[in-house]
Amino acid sequence: MKITLSLIVFLFSIVISFAQNNSNANSSAQIHGRSLPPQQQKPHIVLTDSIIEHDKKLRDFRDVCPKNWSIILNGDRMIVRAKDSVWVAYYNAANRSIIDTSERNYNDTNYIKQHGRRILPEASFRFEYLWTQEKMQAAAKFNNDLYTRIKNLKVKYNLQNLREWHKWGESDFVDATPEEEERIKQYQKEKDSLETQKIIFPMWVSDNYSIFMEYKNWQSDLVYMVSKIYPKEAIHQMDYNLEFFLQVPEEKN
């Protein structure tokens, strides 16, 4: 009898603990009263040949994939990988004058080989179940609210009267005093924290899935680094297929 009673108490305590943990998790998922963004509620997908076969856009993309490329399915990722290597070099387009002609060097095959590196072109795409229009609108609203909060930070830290420059997605304040520099650091820290919450929208959609670009190793993450490929034709057809056979999502705003 004592053993049975102890077992009941033990199981009851586990149930209470589980409920509390769930409650704490749900509470922490609220940020100033807002729900977690949709991208943090990812459904589990395991891509298969059958899934592609029953999705016309993906099937058409697969069927026209150049023979010298492979399509690899790994969980919710689709990886396309070339069988032949190319040369890639990156031209730094930042802070260049409009009369700068140095980019012409990067159109020369020998220059690309001397200053670039040889890679096996590869790109990775993550899949989610097709976003509904409601989800797109909710994500757009979340991002718009986030943008408003970021915009208001200048007032919060009393920086709205400082001159600011913007270029290539970066910005900074001009002629700040030491005291203002301290406020700028606090402003930038909070701004960076808010920007990490921004919801990334799918780049393409197929018949049944929303598709997110993870990386292309023949492109730079930095917007001002322009990739130069030799031979260009090696990746041109793949880029064309992605744009032609997959659909760009509808306007998000």
ABEGO torsion letter per residue (X at the ends): XAAAAAAAAAAAAAAAAAAAAAAAAAAAABBGGBBBBAAABBBBBBBBAAAAAABAAAAAAAAABBAABBBBBBEABBBBBBABBBBBBBBBABGBBAABAAAAAAABAAAAAAABBBBBBBBBBBBBBBBBAAAAAAAAAAAAAAAAAAAAAAAAAGAAABBBBBBGGBBBBBGBBAAAAAAAAAAAAAAAAAAAABBBBBABBBAABBBBBABBAABBABAABBBBBOBAAAAAAAAAAAAAABBBBBBAX
